Amino acid sequence: MKKNMGSADRIIRLVIAAVIAILFFTNVITGTLGIILLILSGVFVLTSLVGFCPLYLPFGFNTCAKKE
């Protein structure tokens, strides 16, 4: 797997995942929507740690810095 996520993209995903988790565990978001968002935040954390997003492939996105 070739990395296709840059540092800024990874940090933004981690921040969004943390905000969703905090909102879920403080009962601001609940029910089915809360569970779906919590699963999405887990995916964000996983893709941030790996540095690869499979949804970027079909669209040709690559947020990594170019090596010169």
C-alpha positions as CSV (number, residue, x, y, z in Angstrom):
1,M,0.0,0.0,0.0
2,K,1.5,3.3,-1.1
3,K,0.7,6.2,1.2
4,N,-1.6,8.8,-0.3
5,M,-2.3,11.0,2.8
6,G,-0.2,14.0,3.8
7,S,0.4,15.2,7.4
8,A,-2.3,17.9,7.3
9,D,-4.9,15.4,6.1
10,R,-4.0,12.9,8.8
11,I,-4.1,15.5,11.6
12,I,-7.5,16.9,10.4
13,R,-8.9,13.4,10.4
14,L,-7.7,12.7,13.9
15,V,-9.1,15.9,15.2
16,I,-12.5,15.2,13.6
17,A,-12.5,11.7,15.1
18,A,-11.7,13.1,18.5
19,V,-14.5,15.6,18.3
20,I,-17.0,12.9,17.3
21,A,-15.8,10.6,20.1
22,I,-16.1,13.4,22.7
23,L,-19.6,14.3,21.4
24,F,-20.7,10.7,21.5
25,F,-19.4,9.9,25.0
26,T,-20.9,13.1,26.5
27,N,-24.3,12.1,25.0
28,V,-24.5,15.1,22.7
29,I,-25.0,12.8,19.7
30,T,-26.9,9.6,20.4
31,G,-28.8,6.8,18.8
32,T,-28.2,5.4,15.3
33,L,-26.6,8.6,14.1
34,G,-24.1,8.5,17.0
35,I,-23.1,5.0,16.4
36,I,-22.6,5.6,12.7
37,L,-20.5,8.7,13.4
38,L,-18.5,6.7,16.0
39,I,-17.8,4.0,13.4
40,L,-16.8,6.7,10.9
41,S,-14.4,8.3,13.5
42,G,-12.8,4.8,13.9
43,V,-12.3,4.6,10.2
44,F,-10.7,8.1,10.3
45,V,-8.3,7.0,13.0
46,L,-7.4,3.8,11.2
47,T,-6.7,5.6,7.9
48,S,-4.8,8.3,9.6
49,L,-2.5,5.8,11.3
50,V,-1.9,3.8,8.1
51,G,-1.6,6.9,5.9
52,F,-3.7,5.4,3.2
53,C,-7.3,6.2,2.2
54,P,-8.9,3.7,-0.3
55,L,-11.5,6.3,-1.4
56,Y,-8.7,8.5,-2.8
57,L,-7.7,5.8,-5.4
58,P,-10.7,6.1,-7.8
59,F,-10.5,9.8,-7.8
60,G,-6.7,10.0,-8.1
61,F,-6.2,12.1,-4.9
62,N,-2.9,12.3,-3.2
63,T,-2.2,14.7,-0.4
64,C,1.4,13.6,0.3
65,A,4.2,16.0,-0.2
66,K,6.0,15.5,-3.5
67,K,9.6,14.2,-3.2
68,E,12.0,16.1,-5.3
